[in-house]
């Protein structure tokens, strides 16, 4: 029997830990970002010191680089033992003067996407402007993608995908095929994502649902948890907008996910919107994530997409 009390677990990494030098710039949170202000070129995150030089970050070892990546990862979790509610996460971003990361460049490209997909000429200008990013142009998918499989790694790379480790420049771009994007779950191409129950109902996701020049797809799956969470259930809401000649691209929008007879939650930003739920356990056994849900995608003008979950 569940307790009626809600438990909150706030698992914050070592991002705020101090370094040894009194003059070392420290890290503070501001608007869910990791903000660093410094006049020198030596930076400290999570107790790890590294150097900013020539518009690139320099680490003594790969292990120290990985420690900083870990510090940037989303870390805040809220778990309810009464019902399933989404995990609350902080998307930490490293902010340094005179340093622009590949992830920042990717965000800027998505912010500007609507200005470039109205014609082939503008699209080619867009590709040239953001040539360090990945444009697979696979079938009708002409969206821009991050050419690095881990976005938190991309936050520490310069716009070319480079970082210096032990004095050597290392390029960490590792996404160069559409198959890799599919494997990472970044595309809307996934034939195994949902099962049709009958004509207008779906289980654990949906196929592509189109309305006008917009389309939506939902995937529901699990992955191993961390920070005290045994398993995470992910409701992945992906969407695209149609551009010139029938091609599709990522853009900024708002979605709302909700239980048909319960609570709802909203996200704004670029696709995909991942609503994550920590698996609830009772008497040592996992509790089913089951019920009727819907997605309200603002481009569908109030027409909700319904599906069932049982996972």
PETA-V422379 format. One record per residue. N is the residue number from 0. RES is the residue in one small letter. PSI is psi in whole degrees, -180 to 180 (NA if undefined). D_CENTER is the distance of its C-alpha to the mean C-alpha in whole Angstrom. Layout:
n	res	psi	d_center
N	RES	PSI	D_CENTER
N	RES	PSI	D_CENTER
This chain:
n	res	psi	d_center
0	x	131	34
1	x	145	31
2	x	150	32
3	x	1	32
4	x	139	30
5	x	131	26
6	x	135	25
7	x	125	22
8	x	112	21
9	x	105	20
10	x	94	19
11	x	133	18
12	x	-168	18
13	x	25	21
14	x	-35	19
15	x	3	22
16	x	153	25
17	x	160	28
18	x	176	29
19	x	-35	33
20	x	136	34
21	x	-23	35
22	x	-2	34
23	x	131	31
24	x	139	28
25	x	166	26
26	x	140	22
27	x	154	22
28	x	138	19
29	x	117	19
30	x	47	17
31	x	18	14
32	x	152	14
33	x	113	16
34	x	130	19
35	x	128	22
36	x	126	25
37	x	148	28
38	x	-17	31
39	x	180	31
40	x	11	29
41	x	130	28
42	x	152	25
43	x	126	24
44	x	124	21
45	x	31	22
46	x	-1	25
47	x	127	24
48	x	137	26
49	x	172	25
50	x	141	27
51	x	119	26
52	x	136	28
53	x	46	28
54	x	29	25
55	x	150	23
56	x	142	23
57	x	126	25
58	x	148	25
59	x	-40	28
60	x	162	26
61	x	-35	23
62	x	-40	23
63	x	-38	23
64	x	-45	20
65	x	-33	18
66	x	-40	19
67	x	-39	18
68	x	-45	14
69	x	-39	15
70	x	-29	16
71	x	-15	13
72	x	150	10
73	x	138	9
74	x	-9	13
75	x	132	14
76	x	136	16
77	x	125	18
78	x	135	20
79	x	134	23
80	x	-1	26
81	x	-39	27
82	x	168	24
83	x	122	21
84	x	153	19
85	x	149	15
86	x	145	14
87	x	126	13
88	x	147	10
89	x	124	11
90	x	95	8
91	x	132	11
92	x	131	12
93	x	125	15
94	x	117	18
95	x	140	21
96	x	141	24
97	x	23	25
98	x	125	21
99	x	120	19
100	x	163	16
101	x	-36	14
102	x	-39	11
103	x	-42	13
104	x	-39	15
105	x	-44	12
106	x	-42	11
107	x	-40	15
108	x	-43	15
109	x	-35	13
110	x	-34	15
111	x	-2	18
112	x	-43	18
113	x	-19	20
114	x	-8	23
115	x	-4	23
116	x	23	23
117	x	-13	26
118	x	160	28
119	x	-38	28
120	x	-47	30
121	x	-38	27
122	x	-42	24
123	x	-35	26
124	x	-40	26
125	x	-46	22
126	x	-40	22
127	x	-42	25
128	x	-38	23
129	x	51	20
130	x	-17	21
131	x	-13	19
132	x	179	16
133	x	122	17
134	x	96	18
135	x	-31	19
136	x	51	21
137	x	122	22
138	x	-119	24
139	x	13	23
140	x	105	19
141	x	22	19
142	x	161	16
143	x	142	15
144	x	155	12
145	x	126	11
146	x	24	14
147	x	132	12
148	x	-22	11
149	x	115	9
150	x	-29	7
151	x	-29	9
152	x	-43	12
153	x	-24	12
154	x	-15	12
155	x	2	16
156	x	150	17
157	x	-179	19
158	x	-19	19
159	x	-6	20
160	x	18	18
161	x	150	21
162	x	151	21
163	x	127	25
164	x	122	26
165	x	39	29
166	x	-4	30
167	x	136	29
168	x	125	26
169	x	126	24
170	x	126	22
171	x	19	18
172	x	126	17
173	x	15	17
174	x	112	16
175	x	5	19
176	x	155	19
177	x	-32	18
178	x	-38	19
179	x	-40	16
180	x	-41	13
181	x	-44	15
182	x	-37	15
183	x	-9	11
184	x	24	11
185	x	-18	9
186	x	178	13
187	x	7	15
188	x	105	17
189	x	97	18
190	x	-12	21
191	x	11	21
192	x	-25	19
193	x	159	21
194	x	128	25
195	x	126	27
196	x	-52	30
197	x	-165	32
198	x	-38	32
199	x	22	29
200	x	147	28
201	x	153	25
202	x	129	24
203	x	43	20
204	x	-174	19
205	x	161	20
206	x	-174	21
207	x	129	20
208	x	122	22
209	x	143	23
210	x	112	25
211	x	-127	26
212	x	25	24
213	x	151	21
214	x	156	19
215	x	147	17
216	x	140	16
217	x	136	15
218	x	138	15
219	x	124	15
220	x	174	15
221	x	159	16
222	x	158	15
223	x	144	16
224	x	-175	16
225	x	176	16
226	x	45	18
227	x	0	21
228	x	121	19
229	x	-40	20
230	x	145	18
231	x	132	15
232	x	127	15
233	x	125	12
234	x	103	13
235	x	113	10
236	x	110	11
237	x	148	11
238	x	157	14
239	x	161	16
240	x	144	19
241	x	135	22
242	x	-154	23
243	x	148	27
244	x	27	28
245	x	13	26
246	x	163	23
247	x	148	20
248	x	158	17
249	x	151	13
250	x	177	14
251	x	131	13
252	x	-177	14
253	x	138	15
254	x	156	15
255	x	128	16
256	x	136	17
257	x	159	20
258	x	139	23
259	x	-38	26
260	x	39	28
261	x	-150	26
262	x	169	23
263	x	158	20
264	x	150	17
265	x	153	15
266	x	148	12
267	x	148	12
268	x	-161	10
269	x	158	9
270	x	141	8
271	x	159	7
272	x	112	7
273	x	111	7
274	x	116	10
275	x	134	11
276	x	129	15
277	x	132	17
278	x	131	20
279	x	139	23
280	x	142	26
281	x	124	30
282	x	36	33
283	x	0	30
284	x	144	29
285	x	139	26
286	x	133	26
287	x	139	25
288	x	98	22
289	x	144	24
290	x	-170	25
291	x	130	25
292	x	169	22
293	x	158	21
294	x	130	18
295	x	106	20
296	x	124	18
297	x	-26	20
298	x	-12	21
299	x	5	23
300	x	49	25
301	x	-6	25
302	x	107	25
303	x	152	23
304	x	122	22
305	x	148	23
306	x	163	23
307	x	151	24
308	x	142	22
309	x	92	24
310	x	NA	22
